[in-house]
Amino acid sequence: MSDKPTLAWLGMKNASEVFLSIDGEELSIRRIQQGREVPGRPIGLVGSVGAELANMLVNARQGVVNCRSNALAVRRKKDRLEVEFLSRAAAATRQAYESLSHTTEVCSEFQFASELEGHFLRQGGTGRAYETSVATGTKSDRIWSEPTLTVQMFAGGHSVIDGAAEYCGYKADCSLTVGLSPDNELMRAAGVAAGILGKVVELIRDGDRESSRLVEVCNESLRSNGFSDLPHALGHGLGLDLHEYPFIGRNSSHILTAGDVFMIEPAVYIQGVGGVRLESMFRLDSDGELVTLIDSQNLSQCFSDPFHG
């Protein structure tokens, strides 16, 4: 038998391939980039993830085993410490937006994004979960947009902000739509997005938790109001990666269960006009009860937006 360790491929992180190395009874995380091992601090696995992955590989042959789907399945149900880390990331995100909502002076998209990411740290986060997107006016007709120094926020147009904190590697997720005025042609789209979010949350609370069913309800509402189907997933799980199980998409067979931490993001995009998006974060506790971690509709109200109606 070869004396080389078994390497379980977990996925990609920062342009590196990430492996779980199993050498006898020793477990470690290794990163390989362009054929060379990347030095630095190991990537940690919280809870029993490492041990469970090792059990999956007991009978595996020496060499490389693709365990991406296995890793996501094991990581899906969060333990107590993981829930705490995700809750802290969500709290830092909420408090950062609340702090900035009191000073809505005209500023560039880039300035706002920088201030937001600074507030993630000041509110107890350990960094940003991903690169913050700010899309003002017609730029918001797409899913992601890089903030610029030239486009101004709070100068009469609306903006879609997509940014969240992380805590010890665990990532929150949040999107708001701010600055909509009563005469904005996207007001009706904003009401539709808010209605979809409320309906999906109601279904989950009532136990209707099949991913494909939730997406169907979302798209039916969009079509009945004259809009196109959602061009991206309605939601996904959160954890060490920004996109984890469960996947809440049209072709997903996942059913939301106790222990899941996830987000829901209904949106409307109108090419050449703009878009609106509300992205809220939730978890299902051990009893299956839905707990709201980030309420994007409430945070939008902090910026004097019309989603309350």
Order of alpha helices (4+ residues) and beta strands (2+ residues): beta-beta-beta-beta-alpha-beta-alpha-alpha-beta-alpha-beta-beta-beta-beta-beta-beta-beta-alpha-alpha-beta-beta-beta-beta-beta-beta-beta-alpha
